């Protein structure tokens, strides 16, 4: 029987190199998406723009997965909307008030319209995303 250890090792090395390449391509793609998404964020304090970033990539089974997002508490409300404007219609239906942190003035609202800057970026950048994932830099 032939000794196949060298062949098996070469196959393992090839798989490892391919996984490294896929991870590099995913990380470049995530950085690209984050930078493009920053251009679409509404600017109030600049916190959302500053915190929009790659949340990392990982290999799970035979898939490479990655995420871009934001860790700010209010990011989800900015992206998905609130109140009567909430994307899935699951927002509060009655008006409410809050004190404006800048002026102290009481503000009445029925919600805020969504700004799905991450979703929009992914949809608009599909061509570039495909190229980056495929290794075109």
N, C-alpha and C positions, 0 to 999 in steps of 0.2 A: 504494500500500500504506500502511496506517495505521501510525503510530508507536505501538508498544505498550510503549515503555520505562517510562512512568509506571505502567502496569498491572503490568508485571513487577516493578518495584521495590516496589509496594504488596503484591504477593503475597509477595515475599521478606521484607518487613517483618512481614507477618502471621505467617509461619512463625517468624521470629526471636522475636516476642512470645509465640507459643504455646510455643516451646521454653523461654523464660525462665519462663513461668507453670508449665509442667510441672516444671521444676527446682525452683522455689520450693515447689510442692506436695509434691514428693518429699522435699525437705529438711525441711519441717515434719513429714511423716510419719515420717521416720527419727528425728527428735528425739523425737517422741511414743513410738515403739516403744522407744527407748533408755530413756526415763524410766520407762515401764511395766515394762520388763524389770528395771530396777534393784530394783524392789519384790520380784522373785522370786528374786534371787540370794541364796544362802546367805551368811551373814556370818561370816567368820572374822576376817580382819584388815581387811576392808572394801575390799581392793584390787580385787577383781572388780567390786564395785558402782561404785567410783570410776572405773574404766576402761571401763565399758560405755558406748558412745557411737556416734554416727553415724560411719561410715567414709567417707561421701561419696556423691555421686550423679554420674552421667555419662550422656551421651547416646551411644549406640552404634547407628549406623544409624537405624532408626526406633523404637528402644526407649529408655526412660529407666530406668536401673538404679541401685539404691542398696543399701547394705549397712549393717547395724548389727552391731557385734561388740566384741571385746575383744582387746587386744594383750598381755595378761598370759600368761606362758608356761604357766601351769596352767589357763587358762580352758577349753581344749578338754577337759581331763580332768574338770573340774567339770561341764561341759555334757553330755558323752557318757558319763561313767562310766569306770571302769577295772576291770581284772581280770575276774572272773566276771560282773560287772554291766555291762560295756561294752555300749553300745546295739546294735552290730552283731554281738555275740558274738565279736569279734576280740581281746578282752583276754586277758591272761595267765591261764592256768588253774591255776597252782600258787601257793601262798601265798608271800609275801615279807615281809621286815622292813625297817624304816627307823628312824632315830633321830629322835624327836620334837624339832623345833628349839626348842620352848619348855622342855621338861623334860629333854631328853637321854635319856629313857627309850626302850628298844627296843620298837617296836610291830610286831606281826605282823598282816598283813592279807591278805584275798583280793580286795581292791579296794574301790571306793567306788561307790555307786549314782549314776546320772546325775541331774542337775538341769537339764533342757533349758529353761532360763528364756527363751532367745531364741525357740526354736520354739514354746513354749507361749504366749508373748506374742503372736506373730504370729497364731497360731490363734485366740486369745481376742479379739483386737482387730480382726478382719476388718471388722466393720461400720464402725468408726471409721477404719480404714485406707482403705477405699473412699471414705468421705466426704472425708477429707483429700486424697487423690489427686485427687478430683473438684473440689476447690477450696473445700469448706466449712471455714471456720475456726472 
